[in-house]
Amino acid sequence: MATIRKRGNSYQIRVSTGYNVSGEQVTASKTWKPNAGMSARQIEKELQRQTVLFEEECLKQQISSTAVKFEDFMKQWFKEYAELKLKTRTLQNYRWLSNRVSKELGHFRLDKITPRHIQKFIVDLTEGKREDRNKGNLSGKTIKLHVSLVSTIFDYALKMQMISVNPCRNVTLPKIVQKEREIYSIEEAQQLIDFLLKEESKNLKFVVFYILAIFTGFRRGDSELLGLEWKDFDFENSVVTIKRTSNCTVEKGVYVDTPKTKNSRRSLKLSPDLMEIIKHFKYQQELESEKLGDKWEDHDRLFTRWNGVPMYPNTPSLFLGRFCKRIDMRYLSNHSFRHLNATVMIYNGIDIKTVQNVLGHSNPNTTLSLYVHTIQAAQARAMTAISGTFSLGAFGGLEIAQNSVLQK
């Protein structure tokens, strides 16, 4: 709806044309000046006509702006929104997903894509009917990520008033089959710790890395462990605080980023034994830096390459793979230590809210959904404990009575 403001002998006509990337309303304006000698009635009539014409002109511009292909608008979304708002790794993942999205939906006009198009896209991904189908079937989780990207782009188009509805809102996604997580048993984890401690003299940084992984459950993917710096430790109170992550891309190399979520910024109390190991590690690193002199680059990181430069994200995994082979133990991913940490807490009766806070999940539902089977197993153990506490021996005559009824 247009607004009109008189400014001296002229009139300013303003019309809303949508919203910018920050969600602020964008308006177009036009100034109209009546001819000399026009009566008040003539001015009012012509002003209304000029307003209607200007509104129609703005509407035509808005309609023409929707006549773009989805691929072109997706590029615009990356430039106007994703590159400004998203983290580097998220942006990188979205660019990878966008290649397949572009092949399947890119040629359609933005305003002509319907829920049927999106549903067909989902079906094609599910059944492997796509250009890269020789690479195998996609999981339900991967398909959901593709649709999430498409939906996010449509939400942006909706915000810019280029479409009236997001077609992704009415589609059916494939069921995500939760794979059973492989984690080390308590006995295996203790065995791994024992073997790691024997490596103290030659692989101390990896010893500390994996013991911290087991004891804290810190993330490896958005690497909270590799992002740790010495200033993050309160040695007096035995507390460590997550303040950053360390990640890596081909374009940027190793770089520092903020924690994954707001709740990921957290502090944990460490055991005295673990703190002693960390203090010893700090002392050994200081000796090494003094030995290297000018060759050592001080980044304050715990986990570094030989010269103090931050460690690459895949380096710990390479060590663990070789180490497990050497000690004849099965190899599991670094993320399995996070699951192990959560499982131990749940089995020991730690409440879900505390587990959520320790792991840095933004929502307790995330914790509940990830560890539903673990929680159920812990509940079953709790019921076993109840059964072991109370006796039903007083009902020993029940079996005799039951057999009597059955015989009749």
Secondary structure, DSSP 4 states (H G I P E B T S, - for coil): --EEEEETTEEEEEEEEEE-TTS-EEEEEEEE-PPTT--HHHHHHHHHHHHHHHHHHHHHHHHHHH-SBHHHHHHHHIIIIIHHHS-HHHHHHHHHHHHHHHHHHTTSBGGG--HHHHHHHHHHHHHT-STTGGG-PPPHHHHHHHHHHHHHHHHHHHHTTS-SS-GGGG--PPPP-PPPPP---HHHHHHHHHHHHTTTTT-HHHHHHHHHHHHH---TTTBTTTT-BGGGEETTTTEEE---EEEEETTTEEEEE--SSGGG--EEE--HHHHHHHHHHHHHHHHHHHHHGGG-----BSSB-TTSPBPPTTHHHHHHHHHHHHTT-----THHHHHHHHHHHHHTT--HHHHHHHHT-S-HHHHHHHTHHHHHHHHHHHHHHHHHHS--GGGTTHHHHHHHHHH-
